[in-house]
Amino acid sequence: MEATSTTQESRGVCPHFHAAIELIGKRWTGAILCALTERPLRFGELARAVPGLSDRLLSRRLRELEDEGVVERDVEAGSPVQVTYSLTEKGAELRPAIAELRSWARRWQRAG
């Protein structure tokens, strides 16, 4: 039993887990994903849903999430052009994890 424990420790953190945490652990990314678990949102709605996030950084994070296949962008023709962001199938699979993290945060949030 001891050998198994030592072997697992020497392997370190799973590289897939590490990459996922690095992606969703970036500042503001978790909040953006949390907002999108509710429903697709337009850029302005996302900006209001995550107070304190600049438009420039929101654009950057959305681009990163698009590049990873977690968020998709739907451009509606018209004047002005309307852009809606939603979770892809890959992104939607994060819903249970985000819901659990939200519950955990509520249980352990410090009063004060």
N, C-alpha and C positions, 0 to 999 in steps of 0.2 A: 504494500500500500504506500509506503514511504517513497519508493522509487517512482511510482506514478505521479505523486505530488511533485517531486523534484523535476521530473520530466516536463510536466505541464508548466511549472514555473520557468524553466529554462527556455521554453518556446516563446515566451513573451506574449504580448497582446496580438490577437488575430489581426493581420494586416487589413482585412476587409472591414472589420469593426473599426479599426483605427481610421481608415479612409472615410467611413460613414460619419463617425463622430467629428472628424475634422471638417467635413462639409456642413453638417447641420449645427455644429457647435460654433460656427463663425458668428460674430456679433450680428444681431438682428435676424439671422436666417431662421432660427427657431420660431421667433415671433411671426415672421412672414408665413412660414409653413402652418403655424397654428391658426392664423387668420384664414388661410386658404382651405383648412379642413372644414370650415363652415359652409363655404360656397365659393364659386368663382367670383373674383373681384376685379374691378377696373383699377388702373394705376392710382387714381386719386382716392379711391376707397381703401386701398391697401395703405396708402400714405396716412390716412386718418386712423386706420386700425392700429398702426404702430407709431404712436406719437414719439417725436424726437428723432425719427429716422429721416435723413435728408433725401431728396429726390434722386440725387446723384448716386448715393449709396444703395438706395432701393433698386435703382436701375441695374447697378452692378450685381447685387445679390440675385435679382431675378434672372439676369443673364447667366450667372453661374449655375443656378438651379435648372435653367433651360438646357445648358450644355450637359448637365448630368442626367437629363431626362426625367427630372422630378416635377418640373412645372412646364406647362405649355402656354403659349401666347396665341390668342386668337384676335386677328385684326379685322375689324368690321369696317367696310368701306363706308364712306359718307363724309360729311363735312360738319364738324371735325371728325377725323378718323378716331374710332373708339377701339381701345385695346383691352381685352379681358384676359386675366391670368387664372389658370386652374391647375389642379394637380393632375398629373398623368396617372396611369395605372400604377406605375412605380411609386409615385408620390403618395397616392391614396393608400398604399400599403403601410404608410407611416402613421395613419390615423390612430390605430390602437396604441401605439407607442407614445404618441403625443398626448392622447387622452389620459394615459396612465401617468405620464410625467406631470400633466396639469393637476391631476388628483394628488400626486405626491407633493407637489409644490404647495397646494392649498393646505394639506395636512401639516406640513413642516414650515410654512411661512411664519416668520417671527412676528409676533404682535408688537406694534410699536412705532 
